[in-house]
Amino acid sequence: MTETATEKPSQCTWDGDEPLARMKRETVRAHRAFLDYMEMGPGRSLRALLAGYRQRLDNETATEGAPTKRFRTLARWSTRWHWQDRLAAWQDIVRKEREAEWKRRAMEQREWEWDASRQLIERFEQMMRYPLSEQTVSKVDEEGQPIVTIVKPVKWSQRDTVAVAKVAAELARLAAAMETERHAVDVSSITIYLPSKEPKPEPKPEPKPEPDAG
């Protein structure tokens, strides 16, 4: 069953930036019903809204009444006060706000990944500067006295430096919106069949039967 009425839409315009705001000449009851309709979420309908209102009115302990208990009134309000258009505009605003929020989050994530990659690269460079085995470095100071420095080996292995470098590179490439993996595809065994461009032969006419000699 249709949920529209023959009521003509109001000539009053509604605020495109605030489609949920009360329109000029829109009654408080009609606006309350519109907000209730909006808050129903996906699957909303005038029939379901009316059922909720009637249940509220039947509840003796209810502290708040309902805007109406008549379906025709809801249908008239819906048409006159552009419920569907205002609802669509509001949903579009919410969608754009969510997109903007996720863009902001994505930028924050990229900034974090970039900072983390810089820190890992610095750690990698530190790891590469230290030897993996104990070394003795001999120097002479300004007075000609020998200075012996013993450099202890680090506690990480060459494999650790490779892992740090790989993670740092992947984080940096992710932050810069660059590819992080490359895959080789062998196409030598793929056969591609193309349609023939030769014209189809025209069918030969069937021979006419010879007349009987007798």
C-alpha positions as CSV (number, residue, x, y, z in Angstrom):
1,M,0.0,0.0,0.0
2,T,1.3,3.4,-0.9
3,E,2.3,5.7,2.0
4,T,1.6,9.0,0.2
5,A,-1.4,11.3,0.2
6,T,-2.9,13.7,-2.3
7,E,-1.7,16.6,-0.2
8,K,0.5,18.9,-2.3
9,P,4.0,19.7,-1.0
10,S,4.5,23.0,0.8
11,Q,5.9,25.8,-1.2
12,C,8.1,26.8,1.7
13,T,11.8,25.9,1.3
14,W,13.8,23.9,3.8
15,D,17.4,24.5,4.9
16,G,19.7,22.4,2.8
17,D,22.4,22.7,5.5
18,E,20.0,21.7,8.3
19,P,17.3,19.5,6.7
20,L,16.1,18.3,10.1
21,A,15.4,21.8,11.3
22,R,11.7,22.8,11.6
23,M,10.4,24.4,8.4
24,K,8.5,27.7,8.3
25,R,4.8,27.1,9.2
26,E,5.5,23.4,10.1
27,T,3.7,22.6,13.2
28,V,5.4,21.2,16.3
29,R,3.5,17.9,16.0
30,A,4.4,17.5,12.4
31,H,8.1,18.2,13.1
32,R,8.1,15.8,16.0
33,A,6.7,13.1,13.8
34,F,9.3,13.8,11.1
35,L,12.1,13.5,13.7
36,D,10.6,10.2,15.0
37,Y,10.4,8.9,11.5
38,M,14.1,9.8,10.9
39,E,15.2,8.1,14.1
40,M,13.6,4.8,13.1
41,G,16.5,4.1,10.9
42,P,16.6,1.7,7.8
43,G,13.3,0.0,7.2
44,R,11.4,3.0,8.4
45,S,7.8,3.4,7.3
46,L,4.7,5.4,8.1
47,R,2.8,2.3,9.1
48,A,5.5,1.3,11.6
49,L,5.6,4.9,13.0
50,L,1.8,4.9,13.4
51,A,1.9,1.5,15.2
52,G,4.4,2.9,17.7
53,Y,2.2,6.0,18.3
54,R,-0.9,3.9,18.9
55,Q,1.0,1.6,21.3
56,R,2.2,4.7,23.1
57,L,-1.3,6.1,23.4
58,D,-2.6,2.7,24.7
59,N,0.1,2.7,27.4
60,E,-1.5,4.4,30.4
61,T,1.9,4.9,32.1
62,A,3.3,6.8,29.1
63,T,4.5,10.3,30.1
64,E,4.5,11.6,26.5
65,G,1.7,11.6,24.0
66,A,1.9,10.9,20.3
67,P,1.7,13.6,17.5
68,T,-1.2,11.7,15.9
69,K,-3.0,8.3,15.7
70,R,-4.2,8.7,12.2
71,F,-2.4,7.4,9.1
72,R,-3.8,10.0,6.8
73,T,-2.3,12.7,9.0
74,L,1.1,11.2,8.8
75,A,0.9,10.7,5.1
76,R,-0.2,14.3,4.7
77,W,2.6,15.6,6.8
78,S,5.1,13.4,4.9
79,T,4.1,14.9,1.6
80,R,3.5,18.5,2.7
81,W,6.8,18.8,4.6
82,H,9.1,17.0,2.2
83,W,10.0,14.2,4.5
84,Q,11.7,12.0,1.9
85,D,13.7,14.9,0.4
86,R,14.8,16.2,3.8
87,L,15.7,12.7,4.9
88,A,17.8,12.1,1.8
89,A,19.6,15.4,2.3
90,W,20.3,14.6,5.9
91,Q,21.7,11.1,5.0
92,D,23.9,12.8,2.4
93,I,25.3,15.2,5.0
94,V,26.0,12.3,7.4
95,R,27.7,10.3,4.6
96,K,30.0,13.2,3.7
97,E,30.8,13.8,7.4
98,R,31.8,10.1,7.7
99,E,33.9,10.3,4.6
100,A,35.7,13.4,5.9
101,E,36.3,11.7,9.2
102,W,37.7,8.6,7.6
103,K,40.0,10.7,5.4
104,R,41.2,12.4,8.5
105,R,41.9,9.1,10.2
106,A,43.6,7.8,7.1
107,M,45.9,10.8,7.1
108,E,46.7,10.3,10.8
109,Q,47.5,6.7,10.1
110,R,49.8,7.7,7.2
111,E,51.5,10.2,9.4
112,W,52.0,7.6,12.1
113,E,53.4,5.1,9.6
114,W,55.8,7.7,8.2
115,D,57.1,8.6,11.7
116,A,57.4,4.9,12.6
117,S,59.4,4.2,9.4
118,R,61.8,7.1,10.2
119,Q,62.4,5.7,13.6
120,L,63.0,2.2,12.3
121,I,65.4,3.5,9.6
122,E,67.3,5.4,12.3
123,R,67.5,2.2,14.3
124,F,68.6,0.3,11.3
125,E,71.4,2.8,10.7
126,Q,72.5,2.5,14.3
127,M,72.6,-1.3,14.0
128,M,74.7,-1.2,10.9
129,R,77.3,1.1,12.6
130,Y,78.0,-1.4,15.3
131,P,80.1,-4.5,14.7
132,L,78.8,-8.0,15.2
133,S,82.0,-9.1,16.9
134,E,84.2,-7.5,19.6
135,Q,86.7,-5.0,18.1
136,T,89.6,-3.0,19.6
137,V,90.1,0.5,18.3
138,S,93.5,2.2,19.1
139,K,93.9,6.0,18.9
140,V,96.4,8.6,20.1
141,D,95.2,11.6,22.0
142,E,96.6,15.2,21.6
143,E,99.5,14.4,24.1
144,G,100.5,11.3,22.2
145,Q,99.0,8.9,24.7
146,P,97.5,5.8,23.3
147,I,93.8,5.3,23.8
148,V,92.4,1.8,23.4
149,T,88.6,1.4,23.0
150,I,87.0,-2.0,23.1
151,V,83.7,-2.1,21.1
152,K,81.5,-4.8,22.4
153,P,79.3,-6.7,19.8
154,V,75.6,-5.9,19.6
155,K,73.0,-8.4,20.7
156,W,71.3,-8.5,17.3
157,S,72.1,-10.5,14.3
158,Q,72.3,-9.7,10.6
159,R,68.9,-11.2,10.2
160,D,67.5,-8.7,12.6
161,T,68.8,-5.8,10.6
162,V,67.2,-7.2,7.4
163,A,63.8,-7.5,9.2
164,V,64.0,-3.9,10.6
165,A,64.9,-2.6,7.1
166,K,62.0,-4.5,5.5
167,V,59.4,-3.2,8.0
168,A,60.7,0.3,7.8
169,A,60.5,0.2,4.0
170,E,57.0,-1.2,4.0
171,L,55.8,1.5,6.5
172,A,57.4,4.2,4.4
173,R,55.8,3.0,1.2
174,L,52.4,2.6,2.8
175,A,52.6,6.2,4.2
176,A,53.6,7.4,0.7
177,A,50.8,5.5,-1.0
178,M,53.3,3.3,-2.9
179,E,53.1,-0.4,-3.7
180,T,54.5,-2.7,-1.0
181,E,54.6,-5.9,-3.0
182,R,55.3,-6.9,-6.5
183,H,54.2,-10.1,-8.2
184,A,55.5,-11.7,-11.4
185,V,53.0,-13.3,-13.7
186,D,54.1,-15.7,-16.3
187,V,51.9,-15.2,-19.4
188,S,53.9,-17.4,-21.8
189,S,51.5,-20.3,-21.4
190,I,48.4,-18.3,-21.9
191,T,46.7,-18.8,-25.3
192,I,44.4,-16.1,-26.6
193,Y,41.9,-17.0,-29.3
194,L,40.9,-14.2,-31.6
195,P,37.9,-14.4,-33.9
196,S,38.8,-15.1,-37.5
197,K,38.6,-12.1,-39.9
198,E,38.1,-14.2,-43.0
199,P,34.7,-13.8,-44.6
200,K,32.4,-16.7,-44.3
201,P,31.9,-18.5,-47.7
202,E,28.5,-17.9,-49.2
203,P,26.3,-21.1,-49.5
204,K,26.3,-22.6,-53.0
205,P,22.9,-22.8,-54.7
206,E,21.5,-26.3,-54.8
207,P,21.3,-27.8,-58.4
208,K,17.9,-27.8,-60.0
209,P,16.5,-31.2,-60.8
210,E,16.6,-32.2,-64.5
211,P,13.2,-32.7,-66.2
212,D,12.2,-36.3,-67.0
213,A,13.0,-37.4,-70.6
214,G,9.8,-39.3,-71.0
